[in-house]
Amino acid sequence: MTFDLALPALAAFAVVLAWRAGVPRAAIGVLLVLGAVIAGLLLGPIAGLAGLAIWAAGALRFSLGRATNAGGAPGLAIGLGLAQAALVALLLPGLLLAGPYRNVPDAAEALRSATLYRVVHAIGAALPPAARNGALAFPTPVTATRETRTPPPRVIDWAKVSASDGTFIRTLPGELRAAERTPLAFEVEGRISEITVTIGDHFEAGDILARIDTHLLELALQEREAALIEATARLDEARQALERQKALFERGVVAETVLESATASLDAALSRQRVAQAGIDQAEDRLADATLHAPYAGSVAARLAEPAQTVRAGEPVLDIQSNGGSFEVAVTVPATIISKLRLGTEHKIRLLDGSNTTLTAKLTEIGARATGSSGFPVSLSLSDGTGQLRSGTSVEAALLLREATPRSDALSVPIQALLMGEGPARYVFVFDRATGMLDRRAVTLTRTEGQTALISKGLSRGEIVATRGVPFLSDGMAVTLRDTGITRYDD
């Protein structure tokens, strides 16, 4: 123990100092230590320790660098040195245990377990009560024990080995969008003069959303109106000419062919008048088409054009969606798994907006044609929780896939449970419930599907495998299972 080694060293130090100082100076040292320590004890443990420090400084001051006093008695000097060492050995533990070590259990226990402290305790207990106060403490010695502390078992994440039913989960990114949505475009070509809404704005059915400059359209309408006036005038002339020819024909002045020619001219004038009227109707329709109205109440999802921009007929200007309508999720699925999806099946959708809300969606559409090299478009209709959704929100779709011909002997474990070996070797750590230890076991991997590994050999249904941090595990390691309550362990 440290204290057992410190006391002999202290005694030797005191003897050397007394020897070098001589008897008179050693006596002075004894008086100094007594005076300093007694004065310190009146104040408290810390002051007592300061008194011991003063004694050490004084002893060094009187002895270092001085030869033994010629008139001194070596035996007496040695005795005085030992007396000082004994006094310090008695006072120092009492001061430490009453002061600095009071709130340090480990240090106090180490001092009380020292072998020489038993002697100090016996002397201190024999002192009269008047010689002791709150500045000194001599508690009962304790027996030193060496505890072999075994580190606690490591906590691991785990999963049960289950039979594969031919289904597995593949997580893919997707986007939330309104099921009732449409791009709006002008039916006439022209320069946009005004767009009255922006992204996120709400509107009612019939509200004006945008306009095209109508100057050219108004000129076209005026031209059609002038053509109608001219056609109407020619029609009136043709009617009058026909009336005159009828009167002359009745009096036998003109031949029948002249009457027929006048009748044909009237029919032609009437046709021209009708064409002119149709031109006016068309010009009025084009003028009306220069104003873009909302087909239903909704909001603006995207603004695809700006004022002063010239657009063609049919070119989208706004992308709108209905208010309070349903939502759907658009996902692009790779060609390798598109055949494993089934219409009408339900899948989990997690919103990536910070809320981690999970919703249920039903698969409603599977694209028949791939969009480039990315995969096939797939749509899922949300059936709940659509009140607070926003179009364009990124989502994570956990698609439930089903094999056409599942293997009956395959067992499934999370892919994180696999430990890669050399070449095709694969291992898992199986938890032994009897011993609480891990068993490193070789397995035969059939294939992986998303986050699931299919195992054909090496495992049995119902066994427990570690699923995280497997490169840091070892065979025979003692572990405990995370969250092993009654409900989960027996499920």
VOMI-214327 format. One record per residue (C-alpha): residue in three letters; chain; x, y, z. Coordinates in pm, 1 decimal. Example, Ala and Ser with C-alpha at 12.3 -4.5 7.8 and 13.67 -1.06 7.14 Angstrom:
2
- residuo, cadena, u, v, w
- ALA, A, 1230.0, -450.0, 780.0
- SER, A, 1367.0, -106.0, 714.0
# end
This chain:
491
- residuo, cadena, u, v, w
- MET, A, 0.0, 0.0, 0.0
- THR, A, 109.0, 357.6, -57.6
- PHE, A, 69.9, 451.4, 308.4
- ASP, A, 273.7, 148.4, 422.0
- LEU, A, 561.7, 259.0, 200.6
- ALA, A, 526.0, 626.6, 283.9
- LEU, A, 563.9, 585.2, 661.3
- PRO, A, 909.1, 413.5, 652.9
- ALA, A, 1024.2, 671.6, 401.9
- LEU, A, 898.4, 948.9, 632.3
- ALA, A, 1081.5, 797.2, 933.2
- ALA, A, 1406.3, 769.2, 735.6
- PHE, A, 1366.9, 1128.3, 614.3
- ALA, A, 1310.2, 1254.4, 970.5
- VAL, A, 1612.0, 1063.6, 1104.8
- VAL, A, 1839.4, 1202.7, 833.4
- LEU, A, 1720.8, 1556.4, 898.8
- ALA, A, 1769.1, 1519.4, 1275.7
- TRP, A, 2114.5, 1366.7, 1224.6
- ARG, A, 2228.9, 1647.3, 997.6
- ALA, A, 2075.7, 1920.0, 1213.3
- GLY, A, 2219.8, 1791.1, 1539.8
- VAL, A, 2038.5, 1750.2, 1867.7
- PRO, A, 1964.4, 2117.7, 1938.7
- ARG, A, 1825.4, 2180.9, 1594.2
- ALA, A, 1625.6, 1856.5, 1599.3
- ALA, A, 1470.1, 1967.3, 1924.8
- ILE, A, 1376.0, 2295.9, 1763.3
- GLY, A, 1216.2, 2097.5, 1479.7
- VAL, A, 1005.8, 1898.6, 1724.8
- LEU, A, 885.9, 2216.7, 1891.1
- LEU, A, 803.5, 2367.5, 1552.5
- VAL, A, 595.6, 2072.0, 1439.0
- LEU, A, 409.4, 2053.6, 1765.7
- GLY, A, 334.2, 2420.8, 1765.8
- ALA, A, 233.3, 2435.1, 1401.4
- VAL, A, 15.5, 2124.6, 1409.4
- ILE, A, -155.4, 2213.5, 1737.7
- ALA, A, -228.2, 2562.3, 1607.9
- GLY, A, -363.0, 2413.2, 1288.0
- LEU, A, -583.1, 2160.9, 1465.7
- LEU, A, -757.6, 2443.8, 1642.0
- LEU, A, -869.1, 2571.5, 1302.3
- GLY, A, -943.7, 2248.9, 1113.4
- PRO, A, -794.4, 1963.0, 906.7
- ILE, A, -669.7, 2184.2, 624.9
- ALA, A, -491.0, 2414.0, 868.6
- GLY, A, -337.8, 2109.6, 1038.2
- LEU, A, -199.7, 1990.7, 706.5
- ALA, A, -58.9, 2339.4, 655.8
- GLY, A, 115.2, 2305.4, 994.2
- LEU, A, 278.8, 1983.6, 879.6
- ALA, A, 397.8, 2164.4, 570.3
- ILE, A, 550.2, 2436.1, 789.2
- TRP, A, 728.5, 2166.8, 989.9
- ALA, A, 873.3, 2014.5, 673.7
- ALA, A, 992.6, 2354.6, 552.5
- GLY, A, 1145.9, 2437.1, 891.1
- ALA, A, 1319.8, 2101.4, 920.0
- LEU, A, 1469.1, 2143.3, 575.7
- ARG, A, 1575.5, 2496.2, 663.5
- PHE, A, 1761.7, 2390.5, 976.3
- SER, A, 1924.9, 2075.4, 847.6
- LEU, A, 2002.1, 2077.1, 475.6
- GLY, A, 2353.8, 2169.1, 390.2
- ARG, A, 2477.0, 2146.7, 751.6
- ALA, A, 2709.4, 1884.3, 890.3
- THR, A, 2638.0, 1696.6, 1208.5
- ASN, A, 2681.9, 1913.7, 1518.2
- ALA, A, 3008.6, 1821.0, 1683.0
- GLY, A, 2864.2, 1853.1, 2029.4
- GLY, A, 2548.7, 1663.2, 1950.3
- ALA, A, 2460.9, 1311.1, 2050.1
- PRO, A, 2384.8, 1090.0, 1749.5
- GLY, A, 2155.8, 860.8, 1944.2
- LEU, A, 1950.2, 1146.2, 2077.6
- ALA, A, 1923.7, 1300.7, 1728.6
- ILE, A, 1800.0, 975.4, 1585.9
- GLY, A, 1546.4, 942.3, 1864.2
- LEU, A, 1415.6, 1292.1, 1809.9
- GLY, A, 1387.6, 1221.9, 1435.2
- LEU, A, 1188.3, 906.6, 1497.4
- ALA, A, 967.2, 1093.4, 1743.6
- GLN, A, 889.1, 1351.8, 1477.8
- ALA, A, 815.5, 1079.2, 1220.6
- ALA, A, 583.0, 902.5, 1463.9
- LEU, A, 401.6, 1226.1, 1537.7
- VAL, A, 353.1, 1299.9, 1169.1
- ALA, A, 246.9, 937.2, 1102.5
- LEU, A, -20.8, 974.0, 1370.6
- LEU, A, -147.5, 1315.7, 1269.7
- LEU, A, -136.3, 1285.9, 887.6
- PRO, A, -395.8, 1000.9, 848.3
- GLY, A, -628.0, 1165.7, 1099.5
- LEU, A, -607.7, 1496.8, 919.1
- LEU, A, -663.6, 1340.7, 575.4
- LEU, A, -959.8, 1129.6, 686.3
- ALA, A, -1121.9, 1426.2, 862.4
- GLY, A, -1062.4, 1667.7, 575.2
- PRO, A, -969.9, 1605.1, 208.8
- TYR, A, -1057.5, 1233.1, 210.3
- ARG, A, -1397.5, 1280.7, 371.9
- ASN, A, -1573.9, 1309.6, 34.4
- VAL, A, -1336.2, 1078.6, -156.4
- PRO, A, -1444.9, 722.3, -66.0
- ASP, A, -1182.5, 547.5, -277.4
- ALA, A, -891.1, 740.2, -123.9
- ALA, A, -1027.9, 699.2, 229.1
- GLU, A, -1074.1, 324.7, 176.2
- ALA, A, -719.8, 289.0, 42.0
- LEU, A, -577.0, 463.6, 352.1
- ARG, A, -789.4, 265.8, 597.7
- SER, A, -689.3, -62.7, 434.1
- ALA, A, -313.2, 3.7, 486.4
- THR, A, -141.5, -230.6, 731.3
- LEU, A, 30.1, 45.7, 933.5
- TYR, A, -297.4, 233.8, 963.9
- ARG, A, -408.3, -30.6, 1216.0
- VAL, A, -128.5, 89.4, 1445.2
- VAL, A, -228.1, 452.3, 1384.0
- HIS, A, -591.2, 368.6, 1460.0
- ALA, A, -495.0, 189.9, 1783.4
- ILE, A, -293.3, 490.4, 1903.1
- GLY, A, -557.6, 736.9, 1791.6
- ALA, A, -834.7, 540.7, 1963.5
- ALA, A, -626.2, 538.2, 2283.2
- LEU, A, -598.5, 915.0, 2289.1
- PRO, A, -824.3, 1083.1, 2545.2
- PRO, A, -1131.6, 1254.2, 2401.6
- ALA, A, -996.5, 1589.6, 2506.0
- ALA, A, -696.4, 1541.0, 2276.5
- ARG, A, -919.9, 1487.6, 1976.4
- ASN, A, -1161.6, 1719.6, 1801.1
- GLY, A, -1333.6, 1747.9, 1463.4
- ALA, A, -1000.0, 1805.7, 1293.9
- LEU, A, -887.4, 1444.3, 1351.3
- ALA, A, -1066.1, 1123.5, 1249.4
- PHE, A, -953.4, 766.5, 1310.1
- PRO, A, -1226.0, 544.3, 1158.6
- THR, A, -1210.4, 167.5, 1185.2
- PRO, A, -964.7, -1.5, 946.6
- VAL, A, -1106.4, -197.4, 655.5
- THR, A, -984.0, -513.9, 489.2
- ALA, A, -848.0, -460.7, 141.7
- THR, A, -1032.1, -668.3, -117.2
- ARG, A, -945.0, -712.0, -478.2
- GLU, A, -1251.3, -727.4, -689.5
- THR, A, -1226.8, -883.5, -1026.5
- ARG, A, -1460.1, -668.7, -1229.2
- THR, A, -1596.7, -843.6, -1531.0
- PRO, A, -1710.7, -601.8, -1797.2
- PRO, A, -2088.3, -613.4, -1850.3
- PRO, A, -2212.9, -811.9, -2148.7
- ARG, A, -2244.1, -616.3, -2468.9
- VAL, A, -2595.7, -517.6, -2574.7
- ILE, A, -2676.2, -619.2, -2931.1
- ASP, A, -2959.6, -561.7, -3176.5
- TRP, A, -3114.6, -884.6, -3289.0
- ALA, A, -3374.8, -1053.8, -3504.2
- LYS, A, -3541.4, -1392.7, -3516.6
- VAL, A, -3477.1, -1626.1, -3805.9
- SER, A, -3805.9, -1670.8, -3989.4
- ALA, A, -3927.1, -1877.7, -4280.3
- SER, A, -3939.3, -1689.5, -4608.6
- ASP, A, -4291.8, -1657.1, -4747.8
- GLY, A, -4171.6, -1514.0, -5076.2
- THR, A, -4228.2, -1153.3, -4969.2
- PHE, A, -3966.4, -890.8, -4900.5
- ILE, A, -3941.4, -516.2, -4866.3
- ARG, A, -3764.4, -282.4, -5107.9
- THR, A, -3739.6, 82.5, -5004.3
- LEU, A, -3741.2, 338.3, -5287.1
- PRO, A, -3764.8, 717.3, -5300.1
- GLY, A, -4083.9, 876.6, -5423.9
- GLU, A, -4275.9, 1200.3, -5444.7
- LEU, A, -4613.6, 1300.5, -5311.1
- ARG, A, -4852.2, 1463.0, -5557.0
- ALA, A, -5219.7, 1551.1, -5577.6
- ALA, A, -5435.1, 1293.8, -5749.8
- GLU, A, -5651.3, 1568.6, -5906.9
- ARG, A, -5406.6, 1789.5, -6090.7
- THR, A, -5378.1, 1936.6, -6441.2
- PRO, A, -5157.0, 2170.9, -6643.2
- LEU, A, -5336.9, 2480.0, -6774.5
- ALA, A, -5257.1, 2632.1, -7113.7
- PHE, A, -5397.9, 2897.8, -7345.9
- GLU, A, -5577.3, 2774.3, -7657.1
- VAL, A, -5436.2, 3064.4, -7859.6
- GLU, A, -5083.9, 3179.3, -7927.6
- GLY, A, -4967.4, 3513.0, -7796.2
- ARG, A, -4770.4, 3719.8, -7549.6
- ILE, A, -4868.4, 3684.7, -7183.1
- SER, A, -4979.8, 4019.5, -7042.9
- GLU, A, -5065.5, 3911.1, -6686.3
- ILE, A, -5048.0, 3615.1, -6447.8
- THR, A, -5257.7, 3682.7, -6138.9
- VAL, A, -5140.8, 3390.1, -5920.3
- THR, A, -4814.5, 3241.9, -5802.0
- ILE, A, -4705.1, 2912.8, -5647.8
- GLY, A, -4917.2, 2818.7, -5346.9
- ASP, A, -5198.7, 3063.7, -5416.1
- HIS, A, -5553.2, 2935.3, -5373.7
- PHE, A, -5835.6, 3021.0, -5612.0
- GLU, A, -6201.5, 2947.5, -5671.6
- ALA, A, -6366.6, 2802.0, -5979.7
- GLY, A, -6392.4, 3063.3, -6255.1
- ASP, A, -6124.8, 3296.0, -6119.0
- ILE, A, -5899.5, 3462.2, -6376.5
- LEU, A, -5549.2, 3313.4, -6354.0
- ALA, A, -5372.7, 3467.8, -6656.5
- ARG, A, -5428.3, 3676.1, -6969.2
- ILE, A, -5276.5, 3709.0, -7315.2
- ASP, A, -5235.7, 4043.9, -7494.2
- THR, A, -5559.5, 4079.5, -7696.1
- HIS, A, -5455.6, 4356.6, -7939.6
- LEU, A, -5411.3, 4126.3, -8239.8
- LEU, A, -5718.0, 3926.3, -8147.8
- GLU, A, -5929.7, 4238.6, -8128.8
- LEU, A, -5803.2, 4348.0, -8474.8
- ALA, A, -5895.7, 4006.0, -8608.2
- LEU, A, -6245.5, 4042.2, -8460.5
- GLN, A, -6288.0, 4387.2, -8616.3
- GLU, A, -6181.6, 4243.9, -8951.1
- ARG, A, -6441.5, 3968.0, -8921.1
- GLU, A, -6706.6, 4221.5, -8826.4
- ALA, A, -6621.9, 4431.5, -9134.9
- ALA, A, -6643.5, 4118.6, -9350.3
- LEU, A, -6984.9, 4044.0, -9199.3
- ILE, A, -7107.9, 4396.2, -9280.1
- GLU, A, -6989.2, 4358.3, -9638.7
- ALA, A, -7146.1, 4013.0, -9671.2
- THR, A, -7473.6, 4140.8, -9527.6
- ALA, A, -7477.8, 4427.9, -9777.6
- ARG, A, -7415.4, 4191.5, -10070.0
- LEU, A, -7691.1, 3967.7, -9936.2
- ASP, A, -7933.9, 4258.9, -9935.6
- GLU, A, -7833.7, 4345.6, -10294.2
- ALA, A, -7884.6, 3985.8, -10402.6
- ARG, A, -8231.2, 3978.1, -10247.0
- GLN, A, -8329.2, 4302.3, -10421.5
- ALA, A, -8192.8, 4175.7, -10756.3
- LEU, A, -8390.1, 3855.2, -10717.2
- GLU, A, -8710.8, 4048.4, -10648.4
- ARG, A, -8661.4, 4259.9, -10964.4
- GLN, A, -8590.9, 3955.1, -11178.1
- LYS, A, -8902.4, 3782.5, -11042.7
- ALA, A, -9118.7, 4083.2, -11141.1
- LEU, A, -8967.3, 4098.8, -11487.1
- PHE, A, -9004.8, 3721.9, -11532.4
- GLU, A, -9372.0, 3739.4, -11438.0
- ARG, A, -9426.1, 4005.9, -11707.6
- GLY, A, -9234.2, 3795.4, -11959.2
- VAL, A, -8955.8, 4044.8, -12001.3
- VAL, A, -8669.0, 3816.2, -11896.1
- ALA, A, -8604.0, 3453.9, -11950.3
- GLU, A, -8619.1, 3189.8, -11679.8
- THR, A, -8239.9, 3150.2, -11685.3
- VAL, A, -8197.0, 3507.5, -11565.9
- LEU, A, -8425.5, 3432.7, -11270.2
- GLU, A, -8222.5, 3121.7, -11188.0
- SER, A, -7898.7, 3321.5, -11202.9
- ALA, A, -8039.8, 3580.0, -10958.9
- THR, A, -8149.4, 3300.0, -10725.0
- ALA, A, -7796.5, 3146.9, -10731.2
- SER, A, -7641.8, 3487.1, -10654.0
- LEU, A, -7870.8, 3519.0, -10352.0
- ASP, A, -7766.3, 3174.5, -10226.7
- ALA, A, -7398.3, 3266.0, -10268.5
- ALA, A, -7444.3, 3593.7, -10082.7
- LEU, A, -7624.2, 3412.7, -9801.4
- SER, A, -7335.0, 3164.8, -9773.4
- ARG, A, -7082.6, 3446.1, -9760.3
- GLN, A, -7284.2, 3610.7, -9486.5
- ARG, A, -7289.3, 3289.1, -9286.2
- VAL, A, -6911.9, 3246.3, -9330.3
- ALA, A, -6857.0, 3601.6, -9211.8
- GLN, A, -7073.7, 3535.9, -8904.1
- ALA, A, -6882.4, 3217.2, -8830.3
- GLY, A, -6559.3, 3416.1, -8857.0
- ILE, A, -6690.3, 3658.4, -8595.4
- ASP, A, -6788.3, 3372.5, -8366.0
- GLN, A, -6440.1, 3223.7, -8405.8
- ALA, A, -6271.2, 3557.0, -8339.9
- GLU, A, -6485.4, 3609.1, -8029.0
- ASP, A, -6393.6, 3259.9, -7905.7
- ARG, A, -6024.4, 3328.8, -7960.4
- LEU, A, -6060.7, 3655.2, -7774.7
- ALA, A, -6228.7, 3472.6, -7486.0
- ASP, A, -5953.3, 3208.8, -7490.9
- ALA, A, -5701.9, 3484.4, -7421.7
- THR, A, -5820.0, 3477.9, -7059.4
- LEU, A, -5730.3, 3167.5, -6853.5
- HIS, A, -6000.5, 3073.6, -6599.6
- ALA, A, -5976.0, 2821.7, -6313.8
- PRO, A, -6169.7, 2504.3, -6400.3
- TYR, A, -6223.5, 2422.1, -6030.8
- ALA, A, -6126.1, 2545.5, -5686.1
- GLY, A, -5767.0, 2463.5, -5607.1
- SER, A, -5413.9, 2593.7, -5565.5
- VAL, A, -5113.8, 2660.1, -5786.6
- ALA, A, -4856.1, 2381.4, -5777.4
- ALA, A, -4616.4, 2528.7, -6035.8
- ARG, A, -4584.7, 2846.1, -6243.6
- LEU, A, -4438.5, 2755.0, -6581.4
- ALA, A, -4441.0, 3091.8, -6761.5
- GLU, A, -4397.9, 3461.1, -6685.7
- PRO, A, -4552.7, 3786.3, -6816.7
- ALA, A, -4414.4, 3915.8, -7150.2
- GLN, A, -4332.0, 3558.5, -7250.1
- THR, A, -4472.8, 3440.0, -7582.5
- VAL, A, -4636.6, 3099.2, -7560.9
- ARG, A, -4774.5, 2864.2, -7819.4
- ALA, A, -5126.1, 2727.9, -7810.8
- GLY, A, -5138.3, 2432.9, -7572.1
- GLU, A, -4806.6, 2518.9, -7398.8
- PRO, A, -4854.9, 2476.6, -7017.9
- VAL, A, -4854.5, 2800.7, -6821.0
- LEU, A, -4968.4, 2685.1, -6474.6
- ASP, A, -4983.7, 2350.7, -6297.8
- ILE, A, -5278.6, 2336.5, -6057.2
- GLN, A, -5427.3, 2089.5, -5812.2
- SER, A, -5766.8, 2070.9, -5647.8
- ASN, A, -5832.3, 2172.8, -5288.0
- GLY, A, -5893.7, 1894.4, -5038.1
- GLY, A, -5846.7, 1621.9, -5293.3
- SER, A, -5673.0, 1291.4, -5248.6
- PHE, A, -5300.0, 1237.0, -5288.6
- GLU, A, -5090.4, 973.2, -5454.5
- VAL, A, -4725.5, 869.6, -5446.6
- ALA, A, -4520.3, 846.7, -5764.6
- VAL, A, -4231.8, 596.5, -5752.2
- THR, A, -3994.8, 476.1, -6023.0
- VAL, A, -3939.6, 101.5, -5983.0
- PRO, A, -3642.2, -83.8, -6138.6
- ALA, A, -3718.5, -342.1, -6405.0
- THR, A, -3568.1, -617.9, -6186.7
- ILE, A, -3854.9, -603.9, -5936.7
- ILE, A, -4147.2, -461.4, -6133.7
- SER, A, -4283.9, -812.4, -6190.2
- LYS, A, -4301.7, -869.6, -5812.9
- LEU, A, -4558.3, -591.3, -5760.2
- ARG, A, -4930.6, -662.4, -5747.8
- LEU, A, -5212.7, -414.5, -5808.5
- GLY, A, -5430.2, -354.8, -5503.5
- THR, A, -5161.6, -445.1, -5248.4
- GLU, A, -5095.7, -208.9, -4957.9
- HIS, A, -4755.8, -56.0, -4883.3
- LYS, A, -4607.1, 174.5, -4620.4
- ILE, A, -4511.9, 533.2, -4705.3
- ARG, A, -4290.7, 744.5, -4476.5
- LEU, A, -4288.4, 1122.3, -4518.7
- LEU, A, -3942.1, 1279.1, -4532.9
- ASP, A, -4057.3, 1617.8, -4403.2
- GLY, A, -3909.3, 1577.5, -4055.1
- SER, A, -4225.1, 1431.1, -3900.4
- ASN, A, -4144.5, 1067.3, -3997.2
- THR, A, -4518.3, 1011.5, -4044.1
- THR, A, -4600.3, 667.7, -4182.6
- LEU, A, -4906.8, 622.1, -4404.5
- THR, A, -5067.1, 333.1, -4590.3
- ALA, A, -5099.9, 345.3, -4968.4
- LYS, A, -5260.1, 111.7, -5220.9
- LEU, A, -5090.0, 29.6, -5549.6
- THR, A, -5320.0, 158.2, -5824.8
- GLU, A, -5108.2, 192.0, -6139.5
- ILE, A, -4807.2, 9.6, -6286.2
- GLY, A, -4653.5, 165.4, -6593.6
- ALA, A, -4633.6, -50.6, -6903.8
- ARG, A, -4335.5, 139.6, -7044.9
- ALA, A, -4008.1, 230.2, -6877.4
- THR, A, -3913.4, 596.0, -6847.4
- GLY, A, -3561.2, 585.3, -6987.3
- SER, A, -3313.1, 371.2, -6796.2
- SER, A, -3447.9, 454.4, -6449.4
- GLY, A, -3738.9, 211.6, -6442.6
- PHE, A, -4117.6, 193.3, -6460.6
- PRO, A, -4353.4, 458.4, -6318.1
- VAL, A, -4573.9, 332.6, -6036.2
- SER, A, -4857.4, 515.5, -5855.6
- LEU, A, -4990.4, 445.7, -5507.4
- SER, A, -5308.5, 602.1, -5372.3
- LEU, A, -5305.2, 722.0, -5009.8
- SER, A, -5600.7, 609.7, -4805.5
- ASP, A, -5547.4, 802.5, -4478.9
- GLY, A, -5393.0, 1112.9, -4326.6
- THR, A, -5426.6, 1336.0, -4633.6
- GLY, A, -5536.5, 1646.8, -4443.0
- GLN, A, -5189.9, 1798.4, -4382.5
- LEU, A, -5009.6, 1670.0, -4691.0
- ARG, A, -4835.4, 1891.1, -4944.8
- SER, A, -4773.6, 1808.0, -5305.8
- GLY, A, -4405.8, 1765.7, -5389.9
- THR, A, -4304.7, 1623.4, -5050.0
- SER, A, -4034.2, 1359.1, -5073.7
- VAL, A, -4131.0, 1019.1, -4935.5
- GLU, A, -3980.1, 678.9, -4877.6
- ALA, A, -4192.1, 393.9, -5011.4
- ALA, A, -4146.6, 51.6, -4850.2
- LEU, A, -4276.9, -168.2, -5130.9
- LEU, A, -4391.2, -516.0, -5037.5
- LEU, A, -4273.7, -748.3, -5315.0
- ARG, A, -4379.1, -1107.2, -5368.6
- GLU, A, -4193.4, -1383.9, -5547.5
- ALA, A, -4387.2, -1573.8, -5811.9
- THR, A, -4241.7, -1911.1, -5697.7
- PRO, A, -4093.9, -1874.3, -5344.2
- ARG, A, -3850.4, -2138.7, -5214.0
- SER, A, -3995.5, -2348.0, -4934.0
- ASP, A, -3657.7, -2414.7, -4763.3
- ALA, A, -3535.3, -2054.3, -4748.3
- LEU, A, -3502.1, -1868.7, -4418.3
- SER, A, -3483.5, -1490.6, -4399.5
- VAL, A, -3262.9, -1269.6, -4181.5
- PRO, A, -3176.8, -899.6, -4208.6
- ILE, A, -2890.4, -841.2, -4446.2
- GLN, A, -2705.7, -656.6, -4167.3
- ALA, A, -2667.0, -989.5, -3984.9
- LEU, A, -2426.6, -1125.2, -4248.0
- LEU, A, -2051.4, -1121.9, -4187.0
- MET, A, -1847.8, -1147.2, -4506.1
- GLY, A, -1570.0, -1405.2, -4515.5
- GLU, A, -1315.1, -1499.7, -4776.2
- GLY, A, -1466.9, -1560.4, -5117.2
- PRO, A, -1827.5, -1679.1, -5094.3
- ALA, A, -1806.7, -1757.5, -4721.1
- ARG, A, -2076.4, -1592.8, -4509.4
- TYR, A, -2126.4, -1606.0, -4131.6
- VAL, A, -2380.3, -1498.4, -3872.2
- PHE, A, -2361.1, -1472.0, -3493.8
- VAL, A, -2630.0, -1684.6, -3329.7
- PHE, A, -2731.0, -1606.4, -2971.3
- ASP, A, -2729.1, -1906.8, -2734.4
- ARG, A, -3008.1, -1850.1, -2483.6
- ALA, A, -2864.9, -2106.2, -2238.1
- THR, A, -2516.8, -1952.4, -2209.3
- GLY, A, -2586.0, -1594.1, -2315.0
- MET, A, -2298.0, -1614.2, -2564.8
- LEU, A, -2261.3, -1580.0, -2940.5
- ASP, A, -2190.3, -1868.2, -3173.9
- ARG, A, -2018.6, -1775.7, -3501.9
- ARG, A, -2180.9, -1997.4, -3761.5
- ALA, A, -2122.5, -2046.1, -4134.0
- VAL, A, -2434.1, -2017.3, -4351.6
- THR, A, -2522.2, -2063.2, -4717.6
- LEU, A, -2657.0, -1747.5, -4876.3
- THR, A, -2908.4, -1804.0, -5155.9
- ARG, A, -2957.7, -1438.9, -5252.8
- THR, A, -3046.4, -1101.3, -5114.3
- GLU, A, -3369.3, -913.1, -5174.2
- GLY, A, -3353.0, -552.1, -5061.7
- GLN, A, -3270.2, -557.4, -4689.2
- THR, A, -3341.2, -931.5, -4655.6
- ALA, A, -3093.4, -1219.7, -4693.8
- LEU, A, -3227.2, -1563.3, -4783.4
- ILE, A, -3038.0, -1848.9, -4614.4
- SER, A, -3068.0, -2212.7, -4725.5
- LYS, A, -2827.1, -2382.2, -4478.8
- GLY, A, -2678.8, -2312.8, -4136.2
- LEU, A, -2977.7, -2172.4, -3946.3
- SER, A, -3300.8, -2294.2, -3794.1
- ARG, A, -3629.6, -2114.5, -3769.2
- GLY, A, -3671.8, -1923.6, -3442.3
- GLU, A, -3300.6, -1877.4, -3367.3
- ILE, A, -3178.4, -1528.8, -3275.6
- VAL, A, -2902.2, -1356.4, -3472.2
- ALA, A, -2713.6, -1032.0, -3411.3
- THR, A, -2807.5, -764.0, -3662.5
- ARG, A, -2572.0, -471.2, -3603.4
- GLY, A, -2199.3, -424.9, -3559.9
- VAL, A, -2124.1, -785.7, -3652.3
- PRO, A, -1760.4, -709.7, -3758.0
- PHE, A, -1692.3, -615.8, -3394.6
- LEU, A, -1840.8, -933.1, -3246.3
- SER, A, -1652.2, -1254.1, -3175.3
- ASP, A, -1726.5, -1618.5, -3117.5
- GLY, A, -1807.0, -1687.5, -2751.5
- MET, A, -1869.4, -1321.6, -2661.0
- ALA, A, -2115.5, -1270.5, -2376.1
- VAL, A, -2400.6, -1043.0, -2484.5
- THR, A, -2749.4, -939.0, -2387.7
- LEU, A, -3037.3, -861.8, -2618.7
- ARG, A, -3166.3, -509.8, -2654.4
- ASP, A, -3526.9, -446.4, -2548.9
- THR, A, -3591.4, -805.9, -2447.1
- GLY, A, -3915.5, -746.7, -2268.9
- ILE, A, -4172.1, -1023.8, -2226.8
- THR, A, -4378.6, -901.5, -2520.0
- ARG, A, -4097.6, -889.9, -2773.2
- TYR, A, -3908.1, -1197.7, -2657.1
- ASP, A, -4214.7, -1420.0, -2676.5
- ASP, A, -4374.8, -1272.2, -2984.8
# end
